[in-house]
């Protein structure tokens, strides 16, 4: 069992500390993940600068981070389809699986959702983290597998961005983006830029994007926005 579990722990507003924590042990249905990459989300920054997001208040030390890619370092006794060494991306929220939302396939609305780095749940900005195996997505060389796969050509950095990418895909689906459309995205932060890229991938003919920050707009243009508009 590894011993080094350096973790980024938020103690309060503007108070983040690096400290060693015990390496967690996976339950029967969990994997132990050696973390390769963690994205820094706006929520992490907001907890750091404000100590809360709405009713979610940091009342005790909490490990930050939820956009995660890593390698399986341990496998729970009842887990099938994973082996030590598998590269995985993590879906950061685990629902109860038993409520009406979960049973009807809308588990994202589960009121008992346990989400990385949402008080009081610790996040993944650490050397090691445990996570339910059915919310881990693996790399495999097989073309047919019963386990959702992380393609071989996806880097760990890209794998960590699958969670924010899923937000963009959901937004474009809700907006019914179709081939040939002209799309306006308001806001060129990470989510807005991913929405722009997703809209293009879904066939939008032109995508314009707005923001207050010229630097963000410049990056959005490099990533494929046809039109950038500074609204400052």
Buried (B, 14 or more C-beta within 10 A) or exposed (E): EEEEBEBBBBBEEEEBEEEEBEBBEBBEEBBBBBBBBBBBBEBBEBBBEEBEBEEBEBEEBBBBBBBBBBBBBBBBEEBEBBEEEBBBBBBBBBBEEEBEBBEEEEBEEBEEBBBBBBBEBBBBBBBBBBBBBBBBBBBBEEEEEEBBBBEEEBEBEBBBBBBBBBBBBEBBEEBEBEEEBEBEBEBBBBBBBBBBBBBBEBEBEBBBBBBEBEEBBBBBBEBBBBBBEEEE
